Amino acid sequence: MIEQTNKVNYNIPFYERSARKVIFSLFLMFIPFSQALTINVLFPLKISEIFLILLVILEVKTGDILSWRLSKLTMSLLLLFLFSVFISVIINIFYKYDYELTLRYSRITPAVDSILKFFYVMIAFAGLFLTRNILKEDETLIKYFFIGASLSALYAWYLFFSGVLKLPSLQLPGMGDDSQTYDVGFGETIRSGTFKEGNYMGFFMLVSGIIAIYYKKGNLSLFYFLSIITTFSTTAIFCSIVFAIVYLFYRYKKYKLKLIFIFFAIITVLILLVQFSPGFQTLFYNKIFGNEDTVENANDIYSKAERLNTTLVALDIAQKNPFFGVGPANYGLHYNHYNSMKQFAHDIKHIPNNIYVEILSECGVFSLVAFLFFLGSLFNYGAKKSPILSAGLIAAFIYFFAFPTFTMLFIWVFIGIILI
C-alpha cells in the first residue's frame, strides 16, 4: 500500500525538497490540534495552518504549484464550486437586505467574515492538493498523520480518565474554560479532545480509523475507533457502525448469511443496551428516536430538536436566497429573522450544523450542486480503489448531515489521501 515513487523534481535544490518534506510532515502531525495549541488572534490560529501556508509559499517559490494535478472532472468541479462561493461573497458584500441583521454575531464585519471564510476554503483546497501531490511522491510520509492522530487520541483518553477519576487535568494552550464536557454520572469529563467540540473530535477519529484500515494499520485503527468513546458523539458512534456494516458487506459479499446474522446480533445488543442502560439511552437512543412523550429528561432530545430547527431555518433562508445564499459565514446574522422557534433564540451566533444546508443557505444552489457532483466523482474514484474508501465515504457523507462546516481541514486532507 505504501510506496515511494520517483516523481521528484530534481531541479529544486536538495535543501528546499528536504524543507518541503519536513514542513509537510509537521502539517500532518498538527492537523488534529484544531483548538489545543492554538493562538487566539480574533480566531484560533492553528499550527497546521501556519505550516500549510509555509508550504504554499514554498510551492510558489519552487514552481511546484504549477504541477498540482487532479483529474479534469474533479478539478473542474472544485473550480466551479470555488467560483460559485466567490460569487456569493461578492454579491453579498454589496447586497442590502430589507431587514436588520444581527450584526453583533459577526466576528469583524459581515463582509470581512465572508472573505475570511472564502480564504479558509482556499486553505482547505490547498490542503487537498498538497496532501495528494506530496503523498503521491512519497507515501511513507503518511506515518506523520498517524503520529498526530495517536497523540490526539492519547490526550483525549487522558482527559477522559482525569474526569472519570475526578483528577485535575492539564489543558493545552488554546483550549480555554469553555471546553465541551460530558457528565458520565460519576464524574465530568472533557469530551472535545484537541478540538473545539466532541463532534469534531469524533469525526476526526472516524476518519483516522478509516485511513488506518486502508493503510493496513489494524491496531491503530482499533485504537482510533475506540477513542470515539471519549467524545460521547452520537453521530460518530452511529457513523462508525454504518462504516463497519457497509465495509463488511462490500468485503465479504459471499458470506451474506453470516453477515446478516452478525447484523441482527448487533441490533439485538443495541436493543438490550437501550432497555437496560440509562447512559446509552441518553447518549444514543433518545437523541435519535426520543420525543417528549418517551423521555424523562428533556435535555436528551433538546440537541436533536435544536439541530432540526437550525436546518429548517437554513432551508427557509435558502428558499428566499436560492441562487447565491446570504454569504459564507453569514447564516448566524440572518438566523433571528427566520427563526420562529423562540425557545431556540439564544444570544449566540447559530450555525446550520449540517454541511449541505450550510452550503445551500450561505452560498446558494449552484455551490451545493457543484459540491454534490464533486462528492459523487470522489465516491466513484474511491469505490474503484478500495471497499474501505467507499464505505468510509458513505459514513463521511452521512456525518456531513450533523457537522458544522465544510472548511474543517482534516476533511480535505482525507479527500486528498483518497485521490492519491
N, C-alpha and C positions, 0 to 999 in steps of 0.2 A: 504493500500500500504506500509506504513512504519511500520515495526515491529522490535522488539528487540529479537534476538534469544539467545539461551543458549549455543551456540558453543564457549565457552570461555575456554582457557587453564588456569585452576586454579593452575597449578604447577608453574606458573610465579608469582613472588611476586606482591602484590597489587600495589605498587608504580610504578613498571615497566608497568603494564597494564594501569594504570592511565596516565603515561607519554606517552604511545603509543597513547591513545585517544587524548590527548592534542596536541601532535605533528601532528597527522593526521588531526585534526580539523584546525590547523593553516595552514597546507599544502593546504587543500581545500580552505580556505579563500583567500590565496595569489596566487592561480592559475592565475587569470586574470591580475595580476600585472607583466606582461611579460617584459615591458620596464620601466614603472614607478616603483620607489622604488627598482631599481637595482644598483649593484655596478659594475663598469666597470673594469674588470681585463683581458684585451685583448678581452673580450666578456662580455656582460651584465650578471652578476651572479644574478640569481633570488632568492628571498626569498623562494619561493615554492620549488626550487631545493635544497636549504640548508636543509629545513625540510624533504624533501624526502630522502636525503642522511642520515640524522639522523635516520629516520625511518628504512631504510635498515640496518644500523649499529645495531639498537636495535633488529630488527628481527633476525639478525645473532647471537647476544649475547644470546637472549632468546630461540633460536632454532625454532622460529615460521616460519622462512623462509622455513623450511622443510615441512610445511603444506600448502604452496602455491599450490592451486589446480585449474585446468581448465579441461574441457573435454579432452579426449585423442586426438580427432581430432584437436581441437583448439590449444592445447599445441604442437602437432606435427607440425602444420603449422607455428606457431610462432617460434619454434626452427629451422625449416627448413629455414624460412626467415632470422632469425638471423645468422644462419650458412652461408648462401649464401652471406650476406652482409660482414661477417667476411672474407670469401674467397676473395671477391672483394678487401677488404682493403689490405690483404697480397699480392695478385698478383700485385696490382698497386703500392705498395711500391718498388718493385724490377723491374717492367717493365719499359723499356726505349722506349719512343715514337720517331718516326723518324721526328718529327717537334718540334719546340720550343714552350714550354708552356708559358703562360703569368703569370710568377711567382709573379709579383707584386700584383696580386689579392689574393694570398694566405695569410691567417691570420698569420701563423707562417711558416710552410713549407707544401707542398702537403701531405707528409706522416703524419705529426702531425695533420693536419686538418682532414684527413680521420679517424685517430684514435679517435680524439675528437668527430667526427660525430658518430662513432660507439658507443662511450661512451654515447652519447645522446640517441641513440637507446635503449641501455640497461636501461638508466634512464627512458625513456618512458615506456618500458616494466615493470619496477619496479612500476611505477605509476599505470599501469593497474592492476597488481597483488594485490598491496596494497589496491587500491580502491575497487576492487572486494571482497577481503577477509575480510577487516575490516568492510565495509558496510554490508557484509553478516552477521557478528556478531552483529552489532548494526547499523541498517539502519537510526536511528534518526540522526546520525552524518551528514547526507546529508544537514541538515539545514545550516551548515557552508559553504557549497558550495554556497548556495543561498545568504548568507550574503556577501561573497566575490563578487559574481556576481552583487548584488544590489549596493554595494559600487562602483564597477567599472562603472556600468551604470549611477549612480548619478554623478560621476565625469565627465563622458562623456557629460552628459547634462549641467553640469557646464561650461565645455569648449565650448560647442555649443552656449549657451546663452551669454557667455563672448565675443565670436567672433561676434555674430549677433548684440549685443548691443555696440560693439566696446569698451569693457571694458578690462582692464588688467586682465590676468588670472595667477593664481598660478600654475606653472608646478612642478610636483613632481620630486624628485631627480631621475636622470637616464634618463629623457626624452630628455634633450638637446635642441638645437635650430633647429634640423632638423626634428621635428615632422611633420607629414603629415598634410597639410591644404587643405581647400576647399573654394573657393570663391563663396558665396551664392548670390552675386550681391549687397548686401548692407552690406557686412562685410565678413571678412575671419576668418574661424573657424577651430580649430584643430579637425581633424576627426579620429584620431587614438586612442582616449581614453587612456587607460592604456597600450596599446600595441604599437608596433613599427609602424604598418600600420593600416589603416582603414579596410583593407580586413581581417586582423587578428581579430580585434575587432568585425567586423560584423559576422564572423563565430562563435566567442565565444558567442555572444548574441543569435544567432540562436540556437546553442547547448543548451544554458541555457534555452531558451524558450521551447525547446522540453522536456528537463528534468523536467521543472516546470509543464508542462501539464501532464507528466507521473506521477508525484507525486501529482496531483490534486491541484496545486497551480495556479489557473486560473488568479488571479490578477497579480501575479508575472510574469507569462508567458506573459501576455499582455504588461506589463512594459518592459520586455526584448525585445520583438519583436518591440515595438515602438522605443526602444533605438537604433535599427539598423539605424534609420533615421540619428542619429548623425554621423554615419560612412560614409554616402554617398557611400556605397559599392554596386555597381550594382549587383555583384554576390550574396551578402547577401539578397538583396531585391528579386531577382529572385528566389533564393532557398527557401526563406520564402513562396513565392507564391506557388512554387511546393509542399512544405510540406503541406500547407493548402489544396490544391486541392487533393493531394493523400490521406491525412488523412480523409477528408470529404467523399471521395468515399469509403475508407475502412470502415469508421464508420457508414455511412448511406447508405448502398447499396440499401435498399428497397425504398429510395427516389430518385431514379436515375433521374427522370424527373425534380424534383425541383433542384437537383444539377446541371443538365445540364443548366437549366435556370440561376442559380446563376453564373455558369462558363461564360456563354455568357454575363451576366450583367457585370462581372469583365472585360472581354475582351473589352466590349463597353466603359467602363470607361477609360481603358488604352488607347484606340484609341483616345478618346476625349482629354486625357492628352497630348498625342503625338501631336495632332493637335493644341492645344491652350496653351500649357505650354512649353516655351523655356527651362526652367530649367529642366523639366522632359525629354525633348528631349536630352539634354546634358548628364544628369545623367544616363539615362537608354536606350532609344531607339537608339540613334546614336552610342553608344558604341557596341551594339549588331548587329544592322542591317545597320548602316550607311556606306556609301562609299564616295569617293572623289567627286562624282557627285551629291550627295544628301545632303551634309552638307556644311554649310558656314564656320565653324571653323574646320580646320584640326585636332586640338587638340582633338576634340570629338571622332575621330576614331584612334588616334595615339596609345592609350593604347591597343586597340584590335589588331592592326597591330603588335605592338611590342610583345605581348603575342603569337600571331601566329608565329612570327619569332623565338622566343625562343623555341617554341615547335618543329618547323621544324629543328632547329639546334640540339635539343636533339635527334630527330629521326635519323638524319644523324650520330650523334655520336654513337648511338646505333647500327646502321647498320654496322659501322666499328668496333665496340667493342661489339658484341652481347651477349657474354656469361657472362662476369664479369664487363662490363662497364669500366668507367675511374676512378672509386673510389669515395666513398662518399665525398661530399663537393668539388669535383674537376671539376664539369661541367664548372664553370666560367673560369678555367685555359685553357680549350680547346675551348671556345666559339669563340675567334677571328679567330682560324684556320678554323673553319667550317662555320662561318658566311659569307654569300655572300651579305648581305644587308648592305652596308656601312653606310646608314643613321641610323642604329642601333648599330654602332660600338662606343659606348660611353666608356669613360675611367672609367668604374666601373666594379665590379665583377657581371656578369649576373647570373641569376638563371632561371631554367626552368619555374617557375610559373605554374606548373602542377605536382601534386604528382605522377601520373602514369608515365609520361615520365622522371621525376626526378629519380625514382627508376630504370627505364629501362636504361637510359643513364649512370647513375653513378654506379649502382650495377648489371646490366645485366638482361637477360630474366628470369633466374632461380629465382631471387629475385622477379621480377614482378609477375611471375606465382604463387609463394608461397603467395604473398601478395593478389592477386586476389582471390585465393581459400580461404584464411583467411576471406576476406570480404564476400565471398559467405556463408561460415559457420556462420559468425556473423549475416548476414541478416536472414538466416533460423532460428537462435536462437531467434532473436528479433521479427520476424514475429509471432512466436509461443506464445510469451509473450504478445504482445500488438500491435494494429494497429498504435499507436503513435510512437513506436520504429521503426516499418517497414517504415513508412512514413518519419520519421526522418533520418533513414539510407539512404533512397533514396536521400533525399535532401543533406545529407553529401557527398555521393558518387559523386553527381553532382558537389558539391562545390570543391571536390578534383581536378577537371579539371582546376580550377583557383586559387589554393592555393599553396604557395611556397614550403612547406616542410612537410613531414610526421612525423617529430620528435617533432612537437608542442605538448606540454604536455597535454593540455586540450582535445585534440583528444583522447588520450589513457585513460584519466580519463572517458570520455564519453563512451568509449568502455567498461571499467571496470564496469560502472554503468549498462550497458546493460546486462553484463554477470553475474550479481548478481543472 
